[in-house]
Amino acid sequence: MKFLDKIRSFLNEDSSPAERYDERGFNVYGMHKNGTKYDDEGYDCRGFGVNGRTKQRKYYDANGFDAKGVHLTGKKYIGGYDCFGYDSLGFNKDGWNREGFYKDGFNKQGYDKDGFNRKGVNKYGFSKNGKHKNGTYFDDKGFAVDGFNREGLDRDGYNRGGFNQAGYDRDGYDQDGFNAKGLDRQGFNRDGWNKKGYDHDGFNKLGFDAQGYDRDGYDQDGFNWDGFDREGYDKQGYDVAGISRDGFKEDGFNRLGYDRDGFDKHGFNEAGYNRQGYNRAGYNIEGYDAEGYDRDGFDKNGLDRLGFNRAGYDRQGFNRHGERALEA
């Protein structure tokens, strides 16, 4: 269907031009019903995509106009008409504008933009001065030219403020914005709660959202989405770096590499001694090994493994050669 034919197809509609859509979903102003200038495939009312090409990958339509409405000759009007087929005054070759009105200001039903025919009477039988054809200022059903009766209600039962006698507008909401069920347009009651028990921010009366988190992002147990509490520790008591509240990592060691007993992964404390009290060389803090000898091979009594002291004598005073020590 040509664009001009699409326009003509709108003329018999009662709705406004902006509310009339062709089979592709465009109104006479080139807006798609999805709210943009492009359909769901990405093409405008004339068939151009956002890249300025048609589906045939051409930059010009069948009449030689590009996506911006400029003719290949560089002109906006060819033969007095633009790419949509309208002249500078907004009328097509047949004399109709986009809204469906002829050059004389009347549509195909014979009414002007104000709803009056060539005799100055609207479809309800009123003249422009508000007088009905019955000779009064009210029609046979009691409505005046403005559409309201003596009670101030229109033909649908709504007053000039847009509310019916029950106090609701055409969408069913009262002056405070609540319907007969006591809910506003977003589904919240007068206290600010929806049917599921959540407020406008998405939190329930306990202060948690649908995912179970409060406004600060913590669940009922006090942990956030990542599993950490307000102090930064997880349910096992470790922070993001794997350090517990008392300073120990998940492997049981603190930042210095010592466990709760003060020993490193090799079993030595800060002073360099293991749990048995010996250093890496095998000596305790007193300088003796597990057998009770120092680095020189002597025990606490000053004797070596053979029972000789540092001077080379045993307890009886004899040396390794059986000689007695000389008395001073």
matplotlib code that plots the C-alpha trace (Angstrom):
import matplotlib.pyplot as plt

x = [0.0, 1.4, 1.9, -0.9, -3.3, -2.4, -3.4, -6.7, -7.4, -7.3, -9.9, -12.9, -11.5, -13.0, -9.7, -7.2, -4.5, -1.8, -3.9, -4.4, -1.8, -1.3, -0.6, 3.1, 2.2, 2.9, 0.6, 0.4, 3.2, 5.6, 5.7, 5.5, 3.2, 6.3, 6.9, 9.9, 10.3, 11.4, 9.5, 10.7, 12.8, 14.6, 12.9, 11.0, 7.6, 9.3, 11.4, 14.7, 16.9, 19.0, 21.9, 19.9, 19.4, 16.3, 15.9, 17.2, 20.4, 19.6, 20.0, 17.0, 13.4, 11.4, 10.8, 14.4, 14.3, 16.9, 16.3, 16.4, 13.8, 16.2, 15.8, 18.8, 18.7, 19.3, 15.8, 13.3, 10.3, 9.9, 7.0, 5.9, 5.7, 8.1, 9.1, 5.8, 3.8, 2.8, 3.4, 4.8, 1.3, 0.9, -1.5, -1.1, -2.0, -5.6, -5.9, -5.8, -3.4, -2.0, -4.9, -7.4, -8.8, -9.3, -8.1, -11.4, -10.9, -13.4, -12.8, -14.5, -17.3, -17.9, -16.6, -13.9, -11.3, -13.8, -16.4, -18.8, -20.0, -20.4, -23.7, -22.0, -23.7, -21.9, -22.9, -24.9, -27.0, -25.5, -24.4, -21.3, -23.2, -24.3, -27.9, -29.4, -31.5, -34.5, -34.3, -32.9, -29.3, -29.7, -30.2, -33.0, -31.0, -30.2, -26.6, -25.3, -22.8, -19.9, -21.2, -22.4, -25.9, -27.5, -25.9, -22.5, -22.0, -20.9, -22.5, -20.4, -21.3, -18.2, -18.0, -15.7, -13.0, -13.1, -14.9, -18.2, -20.8, -19.0, -15.9, -13.8, -12.2, -12.4, -9.6, -11.4, -9.3, -10.5, -9.1, -6.4, -5.4, -6.9, -9.4, -12.4, -10.0, -8.0, -5.0, -3.2, -2.1, 1.1, -0.9, -0.1, -2.7, -3.0, -0.4, 2.0, 2.0, 1.2, -0.6, 2.6, 3.4, 6.1, 6.5, 7.3, 11.0, 10.4, 10.8, 8.3, 7.3, 10.3, 12.5, 13.5, 13.1, 11.8, 15.3, 15.5, 17.9, 17.4, 18.1, 21.7, 21.9, 22.0, 19.7, 18.0, 21.1, 23.1, 25.0, 25.1, 24.7, 28.4, 28.0, 29.7, 28.3, 28.5, 32.0, 33.1, 33.2, 31.5, 29.5, 32.7, 34.1, 36.6, 36.8, 37.3, 41.1, 40.4, 41.3, 39.1, 38.0, 40.8, 43.3, 43.7, 43.3, 41.3, 44.4, 44.7, 47.6, 47.6, 49.1, 52.5, 52.2, 51.7, 48.8, 46.9, 49.6, 52.2, 53.8, 54.4, 53.6, 57.0, 56.2, 58.5, 57.5, 58.6, 61.7, 62.6, 61.6, 59.2, 56.5, 59.1, 61.2, 64.0, 65.3, 66.0, 69.5, 68.0, 68.8, 66.5, 66.6, 69.2, 71.4, 71.0, 69.8, 67.2, 69.8, 70.9, 74.2, 75.3, 76.9, 80.3, 78.9, 78.7, 75.7, 74.5, 77.1, 79.8, 80.5, 80.6, 79.0, 82.0, 81.8, 84.8, 84.7, 86.0, 89.4, 89.4, 88.9, 86.1, 84.4, 87.2, 89.7, 91.3, 91.8, 91.3, 94.8, 94.1, 96.2, 95.0, 94.8, 97.7, 96.7, 97.6]
y = [0.0, 3.4, 6.0, 8.2, 5.3, 4.7, 8.2, 7.8, 4.7, 6.8, 9.2, 7.1, 6.6, 8.4, 8.5, 11.2, 10.9, 10.2, 7.2, 5.7, 3.2, 1.5, -2.2, -1.6, 0.2, 3.9, 6.9, 9.8, 11.6, 8.7, 7.5, 3.8, 2.4, 1.3, 4.9, 5.4, 6.4, 2.8, -0.4, -3.5, -4.4, -1.0, 0.7, 3.9, 4.6, 5.0, 1.9, 3.4, 1.9, 3.8, 3.5, 5.4, 2.3, 0.5, -3.3, -3.4, -1.8, 1.4, 4.9, 6.2, 5.1, 4.4, 8.1, 9.1, 10.5, 9.6, 8.9, 12.6, 13.5, 15.0, 14.1, 12.8, 16.1, 17.8, 19.3, 18.7, 19.2, 17.5, 18.7, 20.6, 17.6, 16.2, 12.6, 11.9, 13.4, 16.7, 20.2, 23.1, 23.8, 20.1, 18.9, 15.9, 15.9, 15.0, 18.0, 16.2, 16.8, 14.3, 14.8, 13.9, 17.4, 18.8, 22.2, 23.7, 22.5, 19.6, 15.9, 13.2, 13.1, 16.8, 18.1, 20.6, 20.4, 21.8, 19.1, 21.3, 20.7, 23.2, 24.3, 25.0, 22.1, 19.3, 15.7, 16.3, 18.9, 22.0, 25.2, 27.1, 29.5, 26.5, 26.3, 23.0, 22.3, 21.8, 25.4, 25.1, 25.0, 21.3, 18.3, 15.9, 14.0, 17.1, 17.8, 21.2, 21.9, 21.4, 17.9, 18.4, 18.3, 20.5, 18.3, 19.0, 15.4, 14.5, 11.7, 9.1, 10.4, 12.4, 15.9, 18.6, 17.5, 14.0, 12.2, 10.4, 10.6, 7.8, 9.9, 7.9, 9.0, 7.2, 4.9, 4.1, 6.2, 8.9, 12.4, 10.9, 8.4, 5.3, 2.8, 1.1, -1.5, 1.2, 0.8, 3.5, 3.1, 1.3, -1.1, 0.4, 1.1, 4.3, 3.2, 2.6, -1.2, -3.4, -6.7, -8.6, -6.4, -4.3, -0.5, 1.8, 1.0, -2.7, -3.5, -5.3, -4.3, -6.1, -4.0, -6.7, -6.8, -9.8, -11.2, -11.0, -8.1, -4.8, -1.3, -1.7, -4.9, -7.4, -10.4, -11.4, -13.1, -10.0, -11.1, -9.3, -10.7, -11.7, -13.5, -11.0, -9.2, -5.5, -6.0, -7.7, -11.3, -14.4, -17.0, -18.9, -15.7, -14.8, -11.6, -11.2, -11.8, -15.0, -13.4, -14.2, -11.7, -12.7, -12.2, -15.8, -16.9, -19.9, -22.0, -21.2, -18.8, -15.0, -12.3, -13.0, -16.7, -18.0, -20.2, -19.6, -21.3, -19.0, -21.5, -21.2, -23.8, -25.4, -25.7, -22.9, -19.9, -16.3, -17.0, -19.9, -22.8, -25.7, -27.1, -29.3, -26.2, -26.9, -24.6, -25.5, -26.6, -28.9, -27.0, -25.6, -22.2, -23.4, -24.5, -28.3, -30.9, -33.6, -35.8, -33.0, -31.9, -28.5, -27.6, -28.6, -32.0, -31.4, -31.8, -29.6, -31.2, -30.3, -33.9, -35.2, -38.5, -40.5, -38.7, -36.4, -32.7, -29.8, -30.3, -33.9, -35.6, -37.8, -37.6, -39.6, -37.2, -39.5, -38.5, -40.6, -42.1, -43.1, -40.4, -38.6, -34.9, -33.2, -31.5, -27.9]
z = [0.0, -1.0, 1.7, 0.3, 0.3, 4.0, 4.8, 3.0, 5.0, 8.1, 7.1, 8.1, 11.6, 14.6, 16.5, 16.2, 13.4, 16.1, 17.2, 13.8, 12.6, 9.3, 8.8, 9.6, 12.8, 11.8, 12.2, 9.8, 11.6, 10.9, 14.5, 15.2, 17.9, 19.8, 20.5, 18.1, 14.5, 13.6, 13.6, 15.4, 12.4, 12.5, 9.5, 9.5, 7.8, 4.4, 4.7, 5.7, 8.4, 10.9, 8.5, 5.8, 3.6, 2.6, 2.9, -0.7, 0.6, -1.4, -0.3, -2.3, -2.4, -5.6, -6.0, -5.6, -2.1, 0.5, 4.2, 5.0, 2.4, -0.1, -3.7, -5.6, -7.5, -4.2, -3.9, -1.2, -3.5, -6.8, -8.9, -5.8, -3.5, -0.8, -0.2, 1.5, -1.3, 0.4, -0.8, 1.2, 2.7, 3.8, 1.2, -1.2, -4.9, -4.0, -1.7, 1.6, 4.5, 7.0, 9.4, 6.7, 6.0, 2.5, 1.4, 2.3, 5.9, 6.0, 6.2, 4.2, 6.7, 6.1, 9.5, 10.2, 13.0, 15.5, 14.5, 12.6, 9.0, 6.2, 7.7, 11.0, 12.8, 14.6, 14.7, 17.8, 16.1, 17.7, 15.9, 16.7, 19.0, 21.1, 20.0, 19.1, 16.1, 18.4, 19.2, 22.7, 24.1, 25.1, 22.8, 23.2, 25.8, 27.8, 26.8, 25.7, 22.9, 25.3, 25.9, 29.5, 30.9, 33.6, 36.3, 34.8, 33.5, 30.0, 27.9, 29.7, 33.1, 34.0, 35.2, 33.9, 36.3, 34.8, 37.6, 37.7, 40.5, 42.4, 42.4, 39.9, 36.6, 33.4, 34.5, 37.7, 40.1, 42.6, 43.1, 45.4, 42.7, 44.3, 42.7, 44.4, 45.8, 47.5, 45.2, 43.2, 39.5, 40.6, 42.8, 46.2, 49.0, 50.9, 53.4, 50.6, 50.4, 47.4, 47.4, 48.0, 51.0, 49.5, 49.6, 46.6, 47.1, 47.1, 50.8, 53.1, 56.6, 58.0, 55.8, 53.3, 49.5, 47.4, 47.4, 51.2, 51.6, 53.5, 52.3, 53.1, 51.2, 54.1, 54.7, 58.0, 59.2, 58.5, 55.4, 52.0, 48.5, 48.5, 51.8, 54.2, 57.2, 58.0, 59.5, 56.3, 57.5, 56.0, 57.9, 58.8, 60.2, 57.5, 55.5, 51.7, 52.2, 54.2, 57.5, 60.6, 63.3, 65.5, 62.7, 61.5, 57.9, 56.7, 56.8, 60.5, 60.3, 60.8, 58.6, 60.0, 59.3, 62.8, 64.1, 67.3, 69.3, 67.8, 65.4, 61.6, 59.0, 59.7, 63.4, 64.7, 66.8, 66.4, 68.6, 66.3, 68.5, 67.7, 70.0, 71.7, 72.5, 69.9, 67.2, 63.6, 64.7, 67.2, 70.4, 73.1, 74.6, 77.1, 74.2, 74.6, 72.1, 72.7, 74.3, 76.6, 75.0, 73.8, 70.6, 72.0, 73.1, 76.8, 79.1, 82.0, 84.2, 81.7, 80.7, 77.1, 76.0, 77.3, 80.7, 80.2, 81.1, 79.0, 80.5, 79.4, 82.8, 84.1, 87.5, 89.1, 87.8, 85.1, 81.4, 78.4, 78.9, 82.4, 83.9, 87.0, 86.9, 88.6, 91.8, 92.1]

ax = plt.figure().add_subplot(projection="3d")
ax.plot(x, y, z, "-o")
ax.set_aspect("equal")
plt.show()
